Amino acid sequence: MMPSRLRAIAEAPLFSAGFRPFFLLGAFYAGLSVLVWIPAFHGRLAIASSFVPRDWHIHEMLYGYLSAVVTGFLFTAIPNWTGRLPIRGLPLLGLVLLWIAGRVAVTFSAHIGWLAAMLVDASFLLLVVIAAAREIAAGKNWRNLPVVGIVGCLLFGDIAFHLEARHVVMADISIRIGVAVVVLLISLIGGRVIPSFTRNWLVRENPGRLPVPFARFDKMVIVLSAAALLLWIADPAGAVTAGFLAIVGVLHIVRLARWAGDRTTREGLLLILHIGYAFVPAGFLLTAASWSNLTTPSAGLHAWMGGAAGVMTLAVMSRASLGHTGQALHASRGTLAIYVAIIVAALARVCAALVPDHMLPLLHTAALAWALAFIGFAIAYAPLLIGYRKTRGERVVATARPSAPN
């Protein structure tokens, strides 16, 4: 393809803002990879990866789909933080192609070699961290630099995953690193946007008790969460770790209760944020309970990944896609169906870990519901993300100008 044609592609609305390509591709890949994983889990499909099948699945959830969604969110939020123009056009197209190359390299790493796959895969998150840090430094928006630091930890976890899978056969510590980073990102970003969005809606639509804004209590919970997760990474089966995780889980319940989520039942776009965040304390408590064999470690892990990460990413992607394309911030029936599907997927996957006798039907239910949720999002929101939208009965083409984050 000639550079001029690449430039023409890069000028399309799809590459006018980071959320457009990364939300679309990340959602589609999230659904597709799970549909591939189920036959691989049963031994009916061979994946040409140097990772064992379980590690391929976990890696592509943590460092494949989630890295795309995090990048889409970050590149859309940073212009609002800094007042600078968004990363778009050819630089954005280049990052998208590198993310795709990473997925191909990891999936076919048995043919190209583990080292080449690691270099291609990790290059994406490395460039994301560099680009985000540069934008924040240029805008002197130091307040949000910790978010980039957490994404840097995700890059570290990705590299560690490749090295551990190569030299120890199966990844372990690096999985916990990735999960911990995701939980911290949700705790930090969710703690800012959930009470803020809830307050704005309640003031306008349902006056009365309002959520408590981000304050010292929230900072304390995040710091304690980071400490508990670091201990979990180092000593996942320790009694001290279990006690610390349980305490932090209770603190997250208190935090969630302060956000007035019970008053948002009339707006699914808001309620789903509170439901998604509820899986954060659930993950802490279930992981703590695994120390006494009341649950398996898998239950807590999937509460965090299938629940908190799965529900929150769809909640944020749908809200941001609507807001940034000029749509009303209201969940349609299709969007509500997507939310129902992801909640079913999360609950079924956690229950599959809790009820081993019914693991297979619950696992299949979780996989199908997960795929329906994410592929359903990709199909339903593709017209908005590609660049076309309907506003008040008029069909228009979305411009490449940056819009205010929601």
Secondary structure, DSSP 8 states (H G I E B T S, - for coil): --HHHHHHHHTSGGGSSTHHHHHHHHHHHHHHHHHHHHHHHTTSS----SS-HHHHHHHIIIIIIHHHHHHHHHHHHHHHHH------SHHHHHHHHHHHHHHHHHHTHHHH-HHHHHHHHHHHHHHHHHHHHHHHHHTT-GGGHHHHHHHHHHHHHHHHHHHHHHHHSS--HHHHHHHHHHHHHHHHHHHHHHHHHHHHHHHHHS-S-----S-HHHHHHHHHHHHHHHHHHH-TT-HHHHHHHHHHHHHHHHHHHTTTGGG-TT-HHHHHHHHHHHHHHHHHHHHHHGGGTSS-HHHHHHIIIIIIIHHHHHHHHHHHHHHHTT--S---HHHHHHHHHHHHHHHHHHHHHH-GGGHHHHHHHHHHHHHHHHHHHHHHHHHHHHTEEEETTEEEE--SS-----
